[in-house]
């Protein structure tokens, strides 16, 4: 290991030296515990005294008779003679909660067969990016028990045909780094190099990603770089002192009660950079979504406290280094602030992310559709405002897990009105989302109109497919996704000024909007009526138009016949008859 790089925060590969490393039936264990009085290895019922090496801040031992799957932990003695048993910060596996020992894993035992995918993958900047966000334990369950889960490879077998049928070309997993509490969804981690044992082993996760790639599906991992779980067996007070976290509670404790990483320390930067690089290198993830970036940019995420310069420099260095080491990856920031140049390259003075979640678009759009129809005239420009700032960054439009929990109601439940009237509004909402520039993300269950808020303990309510409106909505989403993937007007020029234009955004008294998307293979247009009244609208046009999708077609739960999908010009105009809460895509 490059010790100078480790201490100065420049390393990306420390996992290849620290942690547990098998060589035949021998295994070498190494850990970093600079303030420890001594360290012991506990494995297979035995206790071994570890040796101080290098500058005395590292401990090492090599022992015989160790095999893949053996459990171990470090007993770390502090200066007062007390000790705490810790899992390995660089361990490749951990026991299923509530147990917490690390597990010896040979992460080099799996051979990938995805070279074709890896050689051609890219950040999808001028390509379709339609992400299906998923919590691995609650998409579907093989049984009724809370802890009945598919393994990683079993889940891939179930998911791949579903994603292909319903038009998603990328999947994003909520955090898979090991974590103790199911209710945290992985956002309070204890094992930054350990795929959660809930769904199997590291090898099974490698196999799953290989399967996705061989079927043309990219895989993104949600990663938590700001804070970690407070459990005593993990990173907190690892060597008897605040090694990974701040020593002061005013900046050391997050709003979630977890420990904030001290990003000013080179060792911690190397730890986090190495962790992200590990998932990219050893598992072939195609992208990383960084959680709570605002908490990194500003002290405690509060702009009034000022910019955290150390962490900003850390993000720049890490993002640049990850791009240099991993061809074609995408780095995504979940950031709710107005911090500038998040998606500019580091060389251009930016943070080096490829995409930023457009949380402003999400909030404005959902607020608009939650409003009674009579209030939408005054709120008309909530749907146009996003284009006032859109080209400041490269945005991704998220309707994520965060919007379907904690009493917020699911996406379809947010739509104003009673049960029946929510569906046409949700169909129109998703059509508007597809027409808006920016890449797309939708959380599981949204695509078939789930009304129950997401619960990590339960499978999605697939029984809703037996109800006509939900089945029709599911089929509508599949068609809409298919149109998005096949027509380059939706994505080829996402971030170019000529890729989008308002044909009409001044129908405040009618809640009608008309949009054009420009593609290299032809333009796509859409007209929306977000009022509760049927309306007519004429658009000057010199040729007939082909209707690609009407959100009010009967087969998708609406009232309009889909017979005759061509509209003829009349005296130089195309005349549209618009159902309430509807949209039409045409070319």
C-alpha positions as CSV (number, residue, x, y, z in Angstrom):
1,X,0.0,0.0,0.0
2,X,1.1,3.6,-0.7
3,X,1.3,4.8,2.9
4,X,2.0,8.4,1.9
5,X,-1.1,8.3,-0.3
6,X,-3.1,6.7,2.5
7,X,-2.3,9.5,4.9
8,X,-2.7,12.3,2.4
9,X,-6.1,11.1,1.0
10,X,-4.9,10.0,-2.5
11,X,-5.5,6.3,-2.4
12,X,-8.2,4.3,-4.2
13,X,-7.1,0.7,-3.7
14,X,-6.4,0.3,0.0
15,X,-8.8,-2.7,0.2
16,X,-6.2,-4.8,-1.7
17,X,-3.9,-4.5,1.4
18,X,-6.1,-3.8,4.4
19,X,-8.7,-6.3,5.5
20,X,-8.5,-10.1,5.2
21,X,-6.7,-11.7,2.2
22,X,-6.7,-15.4,1.5
23,X,-3.7,-17.2,0.0
24,X,-4.5,-20.9,-0.2
25,X,-5.3,-21.9,3.4
26,X,-3.4,-19.0,4.8
27,X,-5.0,-15.6,5.5
28,X,-3.4,-12.2,6.3
29,X,-5.3,-9.8,8.3
30,X,-4.4,-6.1,8.6
31,X,-6.2,-3.2,10.2
32,X,-5.5,0.5,10.9
33,X,-5.8,1.5,14.6
34,X,-3.3,4.2,15.4
35,X,-4.5,4.9,18.9
36,X,-5.0,1.3,20.0
37,X,-2.9,-0.1,22.9
38,X,-3.0,-3.5,21.2
39,X,-5.2,-5.5,18.8
40,X,-6.2,-9.2,18.8
41,X,-7.8,-11.3,16.0
42,X,-10.7,-13.5,17.1
43,X,-11.4,-16.3,14.6
44,X,-12.8,-19.8,14.8
45,X,-12.8,-19.8,18.6
46,X,-9.2,-18.7,18.8
47,X,-7.5,-15.4,19.9
48,X,-4.3,-14.2,18.2
49,X,-2.2,-11.3,19.2
50,X,-1.6,-9.1,16.1
51,X,1.7,-7.4,15.4
52,X,2.4,-3.7,15.0
53,X,3.9,-3.0,11.6
54,X,5.2,0.0,9.6
55,X,4.9,3.0,11.8
56,X,3.1,1.2,14.6
57,X,-0.4,2.4,13.4
58,X,-1.1,-0.8,11.6
59,X,-1.6,-4.3,12.9
60,X,-1.0,-7.5,11.0
61,X,-1.1,-11.3,11.4
62,X,-1.0,-14.3,9.0
63,X,-2.5,-17.6,10.2
64,X,-3.1,-21.0,8.7
65,X,-6.4,-23.0,8.4
66,X,-8.6,-20.1,7.3
67,X,-11.2,-20.6,4.5
68,X,-13.8,-18.5,2.7
69,X,-16.8,-18.1,5.0
70,X,-14.9,-18.0,8.3
71,X,-16.1,-15.3,10.7
72,X,-13.7,-13.0,12.5
73,X,-13.4,-9.7,14.4
74,X,-10.8,-7.5,16.0
75,X,-10.5,-7.0,19.7
76,X,-9.2,-3.5,20.1
77,X,-7.7,-2.4,23.4
78,X,-7.6,1.3,24.2
79,X,-5.1,3.0,26.5
80,X,-7.2,2.5,29.7
81,X,-7.2,-1.3,29.2
82,X,-10.8,-1.6,28.0
83,X,-11.6,-3.3,24.7
84,X,-14.3,-3.4,22.1
85,X,-14.8,-6.1,19.5
86,X,-15.1,-4.6,16.1
87,X,-15.9,-5.8,12.6
88,X,-13.3,-5.2,10.0
89,X,-13.7,-1.7,8.3
90,X,-12.3,-3.3,5.1
91,X,-14.0,-6.6,5.5
92,X,-15.6,-8.2,2.4
93,X,-18.6,-9.7,4.1
94,X,-20.5,-9.6,7.4
95,X,-22.9,-11.8,9.3
96,X,-26.7,-11.2,9.1
97,X,-27.9,-8.8,11.7
98,X,-28.1,-8.9,14.7
99,X,-24.8,-10.7,14.4
100,X,-22.0,-8.5,13.2
101,X,-18.7,-10.3,12.7
102,X,-16.8,-9.9,9.5
103,X,-16.6,-12.8,7.1
104,X,-13.5,-13.9,5.1
105,X,-14.3,-13.7,1.4
106,X,-12.4,-14.4,-1.8
107,X,-13.8,-11.7,-4.0
108,X,-11.6,-12.8,-6.9
109,X,-13.2,-16.2,-7.3
110,X,-15.9,-15.0,-9.7
111,X,-15.2,-14.6,-13.4
112,X,-17.2,-12.0,-15.2
113,X,-18.5,-12.5,-18.7
114,X,-19.6,-8.9,-19.4
115,X,-16.6,-7.6,-21.4
116,X,-18.9,-6.6,-24.3
117,X,-20.9,-4.4,-22.0
118,X,-17.9,-3.0,-20.1
119,X,-16.1,-2.0,-23.3
120,X,-19.1,0.0,-24.6
121,X,-20.7,1.5,-21.5
122,X,-20.8,5.3,-21.1
123,X,-22.4,7.9,-19.0
124,X,-25.5,8.0,-21.3
125,X,-25.3,11.7,-21.7
126,X,-26.7,11.6,-25.3
127,X,-28.5,8.3,-24.8
128,X,-31.8,7.1,-23.1
129,X,-31.4,6.7,-19.3
130,X,-34.5,5.3,-17.7
131,X,-33.7,4.1,-14.1
132,X,-35.8,1.8,-12.0
133,X,-35.0,2.4,-8.4
134,X,-35.4,-0.6,-6.1
135,X,-35.0,-1.8,-2.6
136,X,-33.7,-5.3,-3.0
137,X,-35.6,-6.7,-0.1
138,X,-39.1,-5.5,-0.9
139,X,-39.6,-5.5,-4.6
140,X,-40.8,-9.1,-4.4
141,X,-40.4,-11.7,-1.7
142,X,-40.2,-15.5,-2.1
143,X,-42.3,-16.0,1.1
144,X,-44.4,-14.2,3.6
145,X,-41.9,-13.6,6.4
146,X,-40.2,-10.2,6.8
147,X,-36.8,-11.7,6.3
148,X,-37.7,-13.8,3.3
149,X,-35.5,-12.3,0.6
150,X,-34.3,-13.4,-2.8
151,X,-30.6,-13.7,-3.1
152,X,-28.8,-11.3,-5.4
153,X,-28.7,-13.7,-8.3
154,X,-32.3,-14.9,-7.8
155,X,-33.5,-11.3,-7.8
156,X,-31.7,-10.6,-11.0
157,X,-33.4,-13.6,-12.6
158,X,-36.8,-12.2,-11.5
159,X,-36.0,-8.6,-12.5
160,X,-34.4,-8.9,-15.9
161,X,-37.4,-9.9,-17.9
162,X,-39.5,-7.4,-16.0
163,X,-37.2,-4.5,-16.7
164,X,-37.0,-5.5,-20.4
165,X,-40.7,-5.8,-20.8
166,X,-41.5,-2.5,-19.1
167,X,-38.8,-0.4,-20.6
168,X,-36.2,0.3,-18.0
169,X,-32.6,0.1,-19.1
170,X,-30.9,0.8,-15.8
171,X,-31.6,-0.3,-12.3
172,X,-30.5,1.6,-9.1
173,X,-30.2,-0.3,-5.8
174,X,-30.7,1.5,-2.5
175,X,-27.5,1.1,-0.5
176,X,-26.1,-2.5,-0.4
177,X,-23.2,-1.8,2.0
178,X,-23.9,-3.8,5.2
179,X,-26.2,-2.1,7.7
180,X,-27.8,-3.2,11.0
181,X,-31.3,-1.8,10.9
182,X,-33.8,-2.8,8.2
183,X,-35.6,0.5,8.7
184,X,-32.5,2.5,7.7
185,X,-32.8,1.0,4.2
186,X,-29.0,1.0,4.1
187,X,-28.4,4.6,4.8
188,X,-26.7,4.0,8.1
189,X,-23.8,1.7,7.2
190,X,-21.5,-0.5,9.2
191,X,-19.7,-2.4,6.4
192,X,-18.4,-0.2,3.6
193,X,-16.9,-3.1,1.7
194,X,-19.5,-5.8,2.7
195,X,-22.5,-6.5,0.4
196,X,-25.3,-6.9,2.9
197,X,-25.7,-10.5,3.8
198,X,-29.5,-10.2,3.6
199,X,-29.3,-11.1,0.0
200,X,-26.3,-13.4,-0.1
201,X,-22.6,-13.2,-0.7
202,X,-20.2,-11.0,-2.7
203,X,-20.0,-13.7,-5.3
204,X,-23.8,-13.7,-5.7
205,X,-23.8,-10.0,-6.2
206,X,-21.1,-10.2,-8.8
207,X,-23.1,-12.8,-10.6
208,X,-26.2,-10.7,-10.5
209,X,-24.5,-7.6,-12.0
210,X,-23.0,-9.9,-14.7
211,X,-26.5,-11.1,-15.5
212,X,-27.8,-7.6,-15.8
213,X,-25.0,-6.6,-18.1
214,X,-25.4,-9.6,-20.4
215,X,-29.0,-8.5,-20.8
216,X,-28.2,-4.9,-21.6
217,X,-29.1,-3.4,-18.3
218,X,-26.9,-1.1,-16.3
219,X,-26.6,-1.1,-12.5
220,X,-26.2,1.9,-10.2
221,X,-25.4,1.7,-6.5
222,X,-26.7,4.2,-3.9
223,X,-23.7,5.1,-1.7
224,X,-23.5,7.1,1.6
225,X,-20.4,9.2,1.9
226,X,-21.5,11.6,4.6
227,X,-22.2,9.6,7.7
228,X,-22.2,6.1,9.2
229,X,-24.0,4.0,11.9
230,X,-23.3,4.6,15.6
231,X,-23.1,0.9,16.5
232,X,-20.1,0.2,18.8
233,X,-18.9,-2.8,16.8
234,X,-18.3,-0.8,13.6
235,X,-16.5,2.4,12.8
236,X,-17.4,4.5,15.8
237,X,-14.5,5.0,18.2
238,X,-12.8,2.3,16.2
239,X,-9.4,2.5,18.0
240,X,-10.8,3.9,21.2
241,X,-10.8,7.4,19.7
242,X,-12.8,9.3,17.0
243,X,-10.8,7.8,14.1
244,X,-13.4,8.1,11.4
245,X,-15.7,10.7,12.9
246,X,-15.4,14.3,14.2
247,X,-14.5,14.5,17.9
248,X,-17.0,17.3,18.5
249,X,-20.8,16.7,18.5
250,X,-21.7,20.0,16.9
251,X,-20.3,18.7,13.6
252,X,-19.8,15.1,14.5
253,X,-23.5,14.0,14.8
254,X,-25.8,14.2,11.8
255,X,-29.4,15.1,11.7
256,X,-30.2,11.4,11.6
257,X,-28.2,10.7,14.8
258,X,-25.4,9.0,13.0
259,X,-21.7,9.9,12.9
260,X,-20.4,12.3,10.3
261,X,-17.2,11.3,8.5
262,X,-14.3,13.6,9.1
263,X,-13.4,14.3,5.5
264,X,-10.5,16.6,6.4
265,X,-8.4,13.5,7.4
266,X,-6.5,11.9,4.6
267,X,-7.1,8.4,6.0
268,X,-10.8,8.9,5.8
269,X,-10.7,10.3,2.3
270,X,-8.7,7.2,1.2
271,X,-11.2,5.0,3.0
272,X,-14.2,6.4,1.2
273,X,-12.5,6.7,-2.2
274,X,-11.3,3.1,-1.9
275,X,-14.8,2.0,-1.0
276,X,-16.4,3.5,-4.0
277,X,-13.7,2.3,-6.3
278,X,-14.0,-1.2,-4.8
279,X,-17.7,-1.4,-5.8
280,X,-16.9,-0.2,-9.3
281,X,-13.8,-2.4,-9.8
282,X,-14.8,-5.7,-8.1
283,X,-18.6,-5.7,-8.8
284,X,-18.7,-3.8,-12.1
285,X,-21.3,-1.3,-11.0
286,X,-21.9,1.3,-13.8
287,X,-22.6,4.3,-11.6
288,X,-22.8,5.6,-8.1
289,X,-25.6,7.8,-6.7
290,X,-24.1,9.8,-3.8
291,X,-26.6,10.3,-1.0
292,X,-27.0,13.6,0.9
293,X,-24.3,15.6,-1.1
294,X,-25.7,18.8,0.5
295,X,-24.3,17.6,3.8
296,X,-20.9,17.4,2.3
297,X,-21.0,20.8,0.5
298,X,-22.1,22.8,3.6
299,X,-21.5,22.2,7.3
300,X,-24.3,20.0,8.5
301,X,-26.0,20.7,5.2
302,X,-26.8,24.2,6.3
303,X,-25.9,26.9,3.8
304,X,-25.9,29.5,6.6
305,X,-22.9,27.7,8.2
306,X,-20.9,28.1,5.1
307,X,-19.1,25.8,2.6
308,X,-17.1,22.9,3.9
309,X,-14.0,23.5,1.8
310,X,-12.2,20.3,2.8
311,X,-15.1,18.1,1.7
312,X,-15.6,20.0,-1.5
313,X,-11.9,19.3,-2.4
314,X,-12.5,15.7,-1.4
315,X,-15.4,15.4,-3.8
316,X,-13.4,16.9,-6.6
317,X,-10.4,14.6,-6.1
318,X,-12.5,11.5,-5.6
319,X,-14.7,12.1,-8.7
320,X,-11.8,12.8,-10.9
321,X,-9.9,9.8,-9.7
322,X,-12.9,7.5,-10.1
323,X,-13.4,8.6,-13.7
324,X,-9.7,8.0,-14.5
325,X,-9.8,4.5,-13.1
326,X,-13.3,3.3,-14.3
327,X,-14.2,3.8,-18.0
328,X,-17.7,4.9,-18.8
329,X,-19.1,5.2,-15.3
330,X,-21.7,7.8,-14.2
331,X,-21.5,9.7,-10.9
332,X,-24.8,11.2,-9.6
333,X,-25.3,13.8,-6.9
334,X,-28.4,13.9,-4.7
335,X,-28.1,17.5,-3.9
336,X,-30.9,19.9,-2.9
337,X,-28.8,23.1,-2.8
338,X,-27.9,25.8,-5.3
339,X,-24.2,25.1,-5.1
340,X,-22.8,25.9,-8.5
341,X,-21.1,23.7,-11.1
342,X,-22.0,20.3,-9.5
343,X,-22.0,18.6,-12.9
344,X,-19.1,20.4,-14.5
345,X,-15.8,18.5,-14.8
346,X,-13.1,19.2,-12.2
347,X,-10.9,20.5,-15.0
348,X,-13.6,23.1,-15.7
349,X,-13.9,24.1,-12.1
350,X,-16.8,21.8,-11.2
351,X,-17.3,19.0,-8.7
352,X,-17.1,16.3,-11.4
353,X,-20.5,14.7,-11.2
354,X,-22.3,13.6,-14.4
355,X,-25.8,14.3,-13.1
356,X,-27.6,16.0,-10.3
357,X,-31.1,15.1,-9.1
358,X,-33.5,17.9,-9.9
359,X,-35.4,18.1,-6.6
360,X,-36.8,21.5,-7.5
361,X,-38.6,20.0,-10.5
362,X,-39.8,17.1,-8.4
363,X,-41.3,19.3,-5.6
364,X,-42.9,21.8,-8.0
365,X,-44.4,19.2,-10.2
366,X,-45.9,17.1,-7.4
367,X,-47.2,20.2,-5.7
368,X,-48.9,21.2,-9.0
369,X,-50.6,17.8,-9.4
370,X,-51.6,17.7,-5.7
371,X,-53.5,20.9,-6.2
372,X,-57.2,21.1,-7.0
373,X,-57.8,21.8,-10.7
374,X,-59.2,25.3,-9.8
375,X,-55.9,26.3,-8.2
376,X,-53.7,25.2,-11.2
377,X,-54.4,28.4,-13.1
378,X,-52.5,30.4,-10.5
379,X,-49.9,27.7,-10.3
380,X,-49.5,27.4,-14.0
381,X,-45.8,28.4,-14.1
382,X,-44.7,25.9,-11.5
383,X,-44.4,23.6,-14.6
384,X,-42.4,26.1,-16.6
385,X,-40.1,27.4,-13.9
386,X,-37.7,24.4,-14.1
387,X,-36.6,25.4,-17.6
388,X,-35.4,28.7,-16.2
389,X,-32.5,27.0,-14.5
390,X,-32.4,23.6,-16.3
391,X,-29.2,24.3,-18.3
392,X,-27.2,25.3,-15.2
393,X,-26.6,21.6,-14.5
394,X,-27.1,18.2,-16.1
395,X,-30.2,17.0,-14.3
396,X,-31.9,13.8,-13.6
397,X,-35.6,13.8,-12.8
398,X,-36.4,11.6,-9.8
399,X,-39.7,10.3,-8.4
400,X,-37.8,8.3,-5.8
401,X,-38.3,6.3,-2.7
402,X,-38.1,9.5,-0.6
403,X,-41.4,10.6,-2.1
404,X,-43.4,7.5,-1.1
405,X,-42.7,7.2,2.6
406,X,-43.1,9.0,6.0
407,X,-46.7,10.1,5.4
408,X,-45.9,11.8,2.1
409,X,-48.3,9.4,0.2
410,X,-47.3,7.5,-3.0
411,X,-47.1,9.3,-6.4
412,X,-50.5,8.3,-7.5
413,X,-52.0,9.0,-4.1
414,X,-50.6,12.5,-4.3
415,X,-52.7,13.2,-7.4
416,X,-55.7,15.4,-6.5
417,X,-59.1,14.0,-6.1
418,X,-60.7,10.6,-5.6
419,X,-59.5,7.2,-6.7
420,X,-60.8,7.2,-10.3
421,X,-59.6,10.7,-11.1
422,X,-56.1,10.1,-9.8
423,X,-55.2,7.7,-12.7
424,X,-55.6,10.1,-15.6
425,X,-53.6,12.7,-13.7
426,X,-50.8,10.2,-13.0
427,X,-50.7,9.2,-16.7
428,X,-50.5,12.8,-17.7
429,X,-47.8,13.5,-15.1
430,X,-45.5,10.7,-16.4
431,X,-46.0,11.8,-20.0
432,X,-45.0,15.3,-18.9
433,X,-42.0,13.9,-17.1
434,X,-40.9,12.0,-20.3
435,X,-41.2,15.2,-22.4
436,X,-39.2,17.3,-20.0
437,X,-35.4,17.2,-20.6
438,X,-33.3,15.3,-18.2
439,X,-32.7,11.6,-17.4
440,X,-35.5,9.7,-15.6
441,X,-35.8,7.7,-12.4
442,X,-38.9,6.0,-11.0
443,X,-39.2,4.0,-7.7
444,X,-40.7,0.5,-7.7
445,X,-44.4,0.4,-7.3
446,X,-45.0,3.8,-8.9
447,X,-45.3,2.1,-12.3
448,X,-48.5,0.3,-11.5
449,X,-50.1,2.9,-9.2
450,X,-49.3,1.6,-5.7
451,X,-51.4,3.4,-3.2
452,X,-49.8,2.0,0.0
453,X,-46.7,3.8,1.1
454,X,-43.5,1.8,0.7
455,X,-42.7,-0.5,3.6
456,X,-39.3,-2.2,3.5
457,X,-40.8,-5.2,5.3
458,X,-43.4,-6.0,2.7
459,X,-43.4,-6.9,-1.0
460,X,-44.9,-4.5,-3.4
461,X,-48.7,-4.9,-3.9
462,X,-48.6,-7.0,-7.0
463,X,-52.1,-8.1,-6.5
464,X,-53.2,-4.7,-7.8
465,X,-52.5,-6.1,-11.3
466,X,-55.9,-7.9,-10.9
467,X,-57.6,-4.5,-10.9
468,X,-58.3,-3.0,-14.3
469,X,-57.2,0.5,-13.7
470,X,-53.9,-0.6,-12.2
471,X,-53.3,-3.1,-15.0
472,X,-54.1,-0.5,-17.6
473,X,-51.8,2.0,-15.9
474,X,-48.9,-0.5,-15.8
475,X,-49.4,-1.2,-19.6
476,X,-49.5,2.6,-20.2
477,X,-46.1,3.0,-18.4
478,X,-44.6,0.2,-20.5
479,X,-45.7,2.0,-23.7
480,X,-44.5,5.4,-22.5
481,X,-41.1,3.9,-21.6
482,X,-40.9,2.2,-24.9
483,X,-41.5,5.4,-26.8
484,X,-38.9,7.2,-24.7
485,X,-36.2,4.5,-25.4
486,X,-36.9,4.4,-29.1
487,X,-37.1,8.1,-30.0
488,X,-33.9,10.1,-29.8
489,X,-35.8,13.4,-29.5
490,X,-36.4,12.5,-25.8
491,X,-32.7,12.2,-24.9
492,X,-30.2,12.9,-27.7
493,X,-30.1,16.6,-27.0
494,X,-31.2,16.6,-23.3
495,X,-28.6,19.2,-22.4
496,X,-28.5,21.2,-25.6
497,X,-30.4,24.5,-25.8
498,X,-32.1,23.3,-29.1
499,X,-33.2,20.0,-27.6
500,X,-36.3,21.5,-25.9
501,X,-38.7,24.4,-26.6
502,X,-42.1,25.6,-25.5
503,X,-44.5,25.8,-28.4
504,X,-47.0,27.3,-26.1
505,X,-46.6,28.0,-22.3
506,X,-49.0,30.9,-22.0
507,X,-52.4,29.2,-21.7
508,X,-52.8,30.1,-18.0
509,X,-56.5,30.3,-18.2
510,X,-56.7,26.8,-19.7
511,X,-53.8,24.9,-18.1
512,X,-52.7,23.8,-21.6
513,X,-49.0,23.3,-22.4
514,X,-47.4,22.4,-25.8
515,X,-43.8,21.2,-25.9
516,X,-41.3,20.3,-28.7
517,X,-38.3,18.0,-28.3
518,X,-35.8,18.1,-31.0
519,X,-33.9,14.9,-32.1
520,X,-31.4,14.0,-34.8
521,X,-34.0,11.6,-36.2
522,X,-37.0,14.0,-36.0
523,X,-38.9,16.0,-33.5
524,X,-41.5,14.8,-31.0
525,X,-44.2,17.1,-29.7
526,X,-46.7,16.8,-26.9
527,X,-49.8,18.8,-25.8
528,X,-51.2,18.7,-22.3
529,X,-54.5,19.6,-20.7
530,X,-54.0,19.6,-17.0
531,X,-57.5,21.1,-16.3
532,X,-60.6,19.1,-15.3
533,X,-62.4,20.2,-18.5
534,X,-62.4,18.8,-22.0
535,X,-60.9,21.4,-24.3
536,X,-60.1,22.1,-28.0
537,X,-56.8,23.4,-29.2
538,X,-55.5,24.3,-32.7
539,X,-51.9,24.2,-33.6
540,X,-50.7,25.7,-36.9
541,X,-49.2,22.8,-38.8
542,X,-48.6,22.2,-42.5
543,X,-48.7,18.3,-42.5
544,X,-50.7,15.5,-40.9
545,X,-49.4,14.2,-37.6
546,X,-49.1,10.7,-36.2
547,X,-50.3,10.2,-32.6
548,X,-47.7,8.1,-30.7
549,X,-49.6,8.0,-27.4
550,X,-52.8,9.6,-25.9
551,X,-52.9,9.2,-22.2
552,X,-56.7,9.0,-22.4
553,X,-56.9,6.0,-24.7
554,X,-59.4,3.5,-23.5
555,X,-56.9,0.6,-23.4
556,X,-54.9,2.6,-20.7
557,X,-58.0,3.4,-18.6
558,X,-59.2,6.5,-20.4
559,X,-62.3,7.3,-22.5
560,X,-60.8,8.1,-26.0
561,X,-60.9,5.5,-28.8
562,X,-57.5,4.8,-30.2
563,X,-58.9,4.2,-33.7
564,X,-57.4,6.6,-36.2
565,X,-54.0,7.6,-34.9
566,X,-53.4,10.2,-37.6
567,X,-54.7,13.8,-37.4
568,X,-55.3,15.6,-40.7
569,X,-54.6,19.2,-41.3
570,X,-57.5,21.5,-41.7
571,X,-56.9,24.9,-43.2
572,X,-53.3,24.8,-42.0
573,X,-54.1,23.7,-38.5
574,X,-54.2,20.5,-36.5
575,X,-57.2,20.5,-34.2
576,X,-56.8,18.6,-30.9
577,X,-59.7,17.4,-28.7
578,X,-58.2,17.2,-25.3
579,X,-59.8,15.1,-22.5
580,X,-59.5,16.4,-19.0
581,X,-56.2,15.6,-17.3
582,X,-54.6,14.3,-20.5
583,X,-51.6,14.5,-22.8
584,X,-50.9,13.5,-26.4
585,X,-47.5,12.7,-27.9
586,X,-47.3,13.1,-31.6
587,X,-44.9,13.6,-34.6
